[in-house]
Amino acid sequence: MAADTSRSVTGAAAGETTLAGRGPGRTTAKTAPTDGSAGSAGGAGSAGGARSPRGGIRRALATHWYAWAMVAPVVLVLGVIVGWPLVRGVYLSLTNASERNVARTIGVRHIEATYEFVGLENYAAVLGDPVFWQRLVWTVMWTVACVSITFALGLGLATALNRQFRGRAAYRMALILPWAVPGFVSVFAWRFLFNRDNGILNKILDGGGISAVPWLDDPTWAKVSVIAVNVWLGVPFMMVALLGGLQSIPGELYEAAEMDGAGPWQRFRHITLPGLRAVSMTVILLSTIWTFNMFPVIFLLTRGGPGDSTEILVTQAFRQAFIASPRDFAGSATWGVLILGLLMIFALVYRRSLRKQGEVW
């Protein structure tokens, strides 16, 4: 048994030698490294096999080329429409560019630009101007009032329309109608309604023995008017978004709560509001950004008046760039960059607060 075993082992070794001699591929497969050179070669191979950033990018492009091809036009358009004006605006905010020193052509004569780089002087001037803080305070008040009222009305209407009743589809269409009408058309219609002498609202009040209200001529009433118009335009979006969130809440939760003796307020507080949290956080963020930059309502309804009582940050930036004489392009760009910075800070704080509450956004 010992002799046979030795012969079998020797034969196996000889077989391995024979197989190893048939080609370099077999030698690599069968022969284990016995010296330091083989180990170093293995180390070099492992180091060479590490993924490089360029290789990862090429692999992603090769694997997802169709997705990149579909996204490329959008990225290009956004870069041209948004990216370049943004970079240009940041640059102009660091200069003293105005209507007097920018490049312009008068007849056949071309005048080169003569504005200069001034650093952060524009930001210091704007932040030190009381007008900026007055506009900021009113803009924040206008945004908070519009968003809160819009959310409350949208939630109430969504809750009502989430129930089964006759004519529900007709009510939904009627409530979505303000959203379907172009914004400037709605604003002009409201401007006619708010007319002090011939407006329908004052005609109705006059019929009831109430004196005419200076809707657009008094600073306080003008602020109430622009808030009302913006709420009118924003309620349909809020209602539709919240209605979709309500329809995603399982009905079994309400049935179980009702069987446990929970009243309507308890069901609303413990089921409806938590179920709408994700949708509510999103629509509040979007509504805040839109309202903060809501130029058409203010400009078309009151032109920032009476006086400058309804001017917000974006209308002030527009006024400096297109209405003031001489037009202050650097100052307007500075206001725009500050508006962008304020909204970015708000978005970051808002996102952090959502994370603390356990929401992923």
Protein Blocks (a to p, Z undefined) as FASTA:
>chain_A
ZZmmmmmmmmmmmmmmmmmmnomklmmmmmccfbfklmmmmmmmmmmmpccfklmmmmmm
mmmmmmmmmmmmmmmmmmmmmmmmmmmmmmmmmmccdfklmccdehjaccddfbdcehjm
lmmmmmmpmklmmmmmmmmmmmmmmmmmmmmmmmmmmmmmmpccehklmmmmmmmmmmmp
cfklmmmmmmmmmpmklgmklmmmmmnopacddfklpfklmmmmmmmmmmmmmmmmmmmm
mmmmmmmpcfklmmmmmmnopafklmmmmmmmmmmmmmmmmmmmmmmmmmmmmmklmmmm
nnopahjlmbcfklmmmmmmmmmccddfklmmmmmmmmmmmmmmmmmmmmmmmmmnopaZ
Z
